[in-house]
Amino acid sequence: MLLRELTERSISEEQAQAFWEKYKASFQASSKGKLTADSDWEAAKTFVWRELRQRTYRALFEQSRIARRF
């Protein structure tokens, strides 16, 4: 079920790039010097997709209930 939810939540390349533009300063601060003010989308792409994936995971876990059998 988790895999299905992850694949159904698709984010386009344009949306990811807009996210980068909106939070560029935050990514520069959290990249530990790997991104600078001159960094472009190609340099930041892996950082942005990682953050978007983590946000998706967090949202899915917050919305789901996990049933445990003992």
Backbone as CSV, one residue per row, in Angstrom:
resi,resn,N_x,N_y,N_z,CA_x,CA_y,CA_z,C_x,C_y,C_z
1,MET,0.819,-1.185,0.000,0.000,0.000,0.000,0.873,1.263,0.000
2,LEU,1.951,1.254,0.753,2.828,2.416,0.790,3.428,2.693,-0.579
3,LEU,3.856,1.657,-1.282,4.420,1.854,-2.619,3.394,2.445,-3.574
4,ARG,2.163,1.985,-3.480,1.111,2.520,-4.341,0.890,3.995,-4.062
5,GLU,0.851,4.371,-2.797,0.658,5.771,-2.428,1.816,6.640,-2.925
6,LEU,3.029,6.143,-2.795,4.185,6.917,-3.237,4.187,7.133,-4.741
7,THR,3.809,6.114,-5.487,3.822,6.257,-6.935,2.666,7.115,-7.433
8,GLU,1.561,7.159,-6.699,0.431,7.976,-7.124,0.650,9.458,-6.852
9,ARG,1.535,9.796,-5.957,1.828,11.193,-5.643,2.981,11.665,-6.512
10,SER,2.666,11.998,-7.720,3.731,12.397,-8.637,3.928,13.907,-8.601
11,ILE,5.175,14.290,-8.657,5.557,15.695,-8.687,6.333,15.904,-9.973
12,SER,5.937,16.880,-10.732,6.604,17.122,-12.008,7.936,17.821,-11.803
13,GLU,8.747,17.780,-12.816,10.049,18.448,-12.784,9.868,19.951,-12.584
14,GLU,8.832,20.515,-13.196,8.563,21.946,-13.052,8.158,22.301,-11.629
15,GLN,7.369,21.450,-10.998,6.966,21.689,-9.620,8.163,21.596,-8.677
16,ALA,9.033,20.635,-8.929,10.230,20.487,-8.098,11.147,21.698,-8.265
17,GLN,11.278,22.175,-9.480,12.127,23.343,-9.716,11.530,24.598,-9.072
18,ALA,10.220,24.733,-9.095,9.563,25.868,-8.431,9.777,25.787,-6.919
19,PHE,9.751,24.582,-6.375,10.017,24.374,-4.951,11.440,24.817,-4.619
20,TRP,12.385,24.480,-5.488,13.781,24.896,-5.321,13.892,26.415,-5.320
21,GLU,13.242,27.059,-6.263,13.318,28.522,-6.354,12.725,29.178,-5.100
22,LYS,11.659,28.607,-4.590,10.990,29.181,-3.425,11.836,29.042,-2.157
23,TYR,12.515,27.912,-2.002,13.263,27.628,-0.780,14.770,27.533,-1.018
24,LYS,15.275,28.269,-1.970,16.682,28.205,-2.350,17.620,28.482,-1.168
25,ALA,17.334,29.499,-0.392,18.196,29.851,0.740,18.225,28.734,1.777
26,SER,17.111,28.104,2.002,17.041,27.003,2.963,17.893,25.820,2.510
27,PHE,17.847,25.519,1.220,18.664,24.425,0.695,20.148,24.755,0.783
28,GLN,20.504,25.998,0.540,21.907,26.385,0.634,22.417,26.225,2.055
29,ALA,21.596,26.571,3.019,21.993,26.454,4.426,22.116,24.997,4.868
30,SER,21.232,24.146,4.392,21.229,22.752,4.848,22.149,21.837,4.044
31,SER,22.741,22.330,2.971,23.575,21.467,2.117,25.022,21.368,2.596
32,LYS,25.351,22.031,3.687,26.702,21.991,4.258,27.762,22.443,3.257
33,GLY,27.468,23.531,2.578,28.430,24.119,1.657,28.442,23.544,0.260
34,LYS,27.616,22.552,-0.014,27.593,21.951,-1.352,26.826,22.803,-2.350
35,LEU,25.901,23.613,-1.863,25.160,24.533,-2.725,25.506,25.954,-2.325
36,THR,25.721,26.786,-3.311,26.035,28.190,-3.057,24.960,29.057,-3.696
37,ALA,25.086,30.350,-3.560,24.126,31.275,-4.164,24.148,31.171,-5.690
38,ASP,25.270,30.725,-6.248,25.392,30.580,-7.697,24.923,29.231,-8.220
39,SER,24.556,28.318,-7.330,24.136,26.980,-7.751,22.870,27.053,-8.583
40,ASP,22.823,26.222,-9.600,21.650,26.183,-10.463,20.819,24.934,-10.161
41,TRP,19.770,24.744,-10.939,18.850,23.636,-10.723,19.552,22.292,-10.865
42,GLU,20.434,22.156,-11.823,21.125,20.882,-12.025,21.948,20.486,-10.808
43,ALA,22.582,21.442,-10.168,23.378,21.153,-8.977,22.497,20.816,-7.785
44,ALA,21.324,21.401,-7.722,20.449,21.240,-6.561,19.440,20.113,-6.700
45,LYS,19.322,19.558,-7.871,18.261,18.586,-8.163,18.200,17.436,-7.158
46,THR,19.328,16.836,-6.826,19.299,15.693,-5.902,18.861,16.107,-4.502
47,PHE,19.269,17.284,-4.056,18.854,17.779,-2.740,17.339,18.017,-2.701
48,VAL,16.823,18.598,-3.769,15.393,18.929,-3.832,14.557,17.663,-3.877
49,TRP,14.915,16.707,-4.734,14.127,15.482,-4.832,14.176,14.695,-3.526
50,ARG,15.301,14.702,-2.848,15.402,14.021,-1.547,14.452,14.659,-0.539
51,GLU,14.436,15.975,-0.500,13.541,16.678,0.437,12.076,16.427,0.102
52,LEU,11.724,16.450,-1.165,10.340,16.187,-1.560,9.935,14.759,-1.218
53,ARG,10.841,13.813,-1.410,10.554,12.424,-1.058,10.339,12.286,0.447
54,GLN,11.179,12.925,1.247,11.026,12.865,2.697,9.718,13.500,3.152
55,ARG,9.342,14.595,2.537,8.060,15.229,2.883,6.885,14.324,2.538
56,THR,6.977,13.610,1.428,5.926,12.670,1.044,5.842,11.536,2.048
57,TYR,6.990,10.982,2.435,7.000,9.924,3.447,6.347,10.394,4.743
58,ARG,6.755,11.566,5.220,6.198,12.081,6.475,4.685,12.260,6.375
59,ALA,4.221,12.827,5.271,2.780,13.048,5.100,2.028,11.726,5.069
60,LEU,2.564,10.741,4.385,1.903,9.439,4.322,1.853,8.764,5.685
61,PHE,2.941,8.823,6.420,2.949,8.202,7.740,2.024,8.925,8.706
62,GLU,1.900,10.233,8.584,0.989,10.978,9.441,-0.461,10.653,9.133
63,GLN,-0.748,10.302,7.892,-2.123,10.032,7.472,-2.515,8.564,7.589
64,SER,-1.559,7.705,7.868,-1.872,6.278,7.878,-1.931,5.733,9.301
65,ARG,-2.625,4.651,9.401,-2.673,3.919,10.660,-2.016,2.570,10.426
66,ILE,-1.183,2.189,11.331,-0.502,0.916,11.208,-1.086,-0.026,12.243
67,ALA,-1.661,-1.114,11.759,-2.241,-2.112,12.654,-1.189,-3.155,12.958
68,ARG,-1.043,-3.460,14.214,-0.063,-4.454,14.623,-0.784,-5.668,15.206
69,ARG,-0.270,-6.796,14.854,-0.797,-8.032,15.421,0.203,-8.565,16.430
70,PHE,-0.294,-8.963,17.548,0.573,-9.524,18.584,0.301,-10.983,18.768
